[in-house]
């Protein structure tokens, strides 16, 4: 795989999720990209989203990133 090349595209993930996946779990809640992705996926409504991690930390990142996580479950 070439440097910077993704293993899969977001379109592939969306297509799979829309057809069969009901819940996506992100254990990397310390990664801002995962928090942003969780917010976007929940907003678009193509899967339930769960962020694993410290709820206080996730809330701090949510505020800093200015994203809506109301539809995202945190555990």
N, C-alpha and C positions, 0 to 999 in steps of 0.2 A: 504494500500500500504506500502510495506517495505521501510525502510530508504534507500535512494539512488536509489530507483527504479523509472524509468521514467514512465510517464503516457502513452507514445507512443514511438516507436522506429523511428529512422531516416529513416529506410527502409519503414515503414508504411507511413510516411510523403511523401517520394519520390514517392511511388506507387500511392498515392492519387493525388499528384501534377501532375505527368505525365499524369494521366488519365483525370483530370478535372480542377485543379487549374491553373489559368493563372498568378495570381499575389499574392505574399506573402508580407504582410506589417508587419514590425517589429517596434513597437513603443518604444522598449527598446534600443535605439541607444547608451545609456550611458553604456550599458553592453557589454564588450569586446567580450563575447561569441556570442552575436547577430551580432556584426560587422563581426566577423569571419565567422559565419554561412551565413550571407548575401553574403559575398564574395565567399564562396564555392558554394552556390546554383547558383549564377549568373554565375560563371565560368563553372559549369556543365551544365547550360542552361536548367534546367527542370522547371523553373518558372521565371517570372519577379520578381524583388525584389525592395521594397521601404523601406528605413530607415527614420523614422520620428525623427526629432530632429534638433538641431542647426548645420548647415552645417560646420561651422568653428570647432566645437567640434568634429564632425564626421571625418573631415579631419585630425585633430590632432591625433585621435585614429587610423585612417588608417595608418598614417605614423609610429606611435609607434608600431603597430602590423605588419607592413610591408605586408599589404594585398592590393589586387587590387579591387577597387570599381568602376572602369570605367563603368561597366555594371549595377551598382546599382543606382537607382534614390534616391535622398535625398530631403526631404520636411521638 
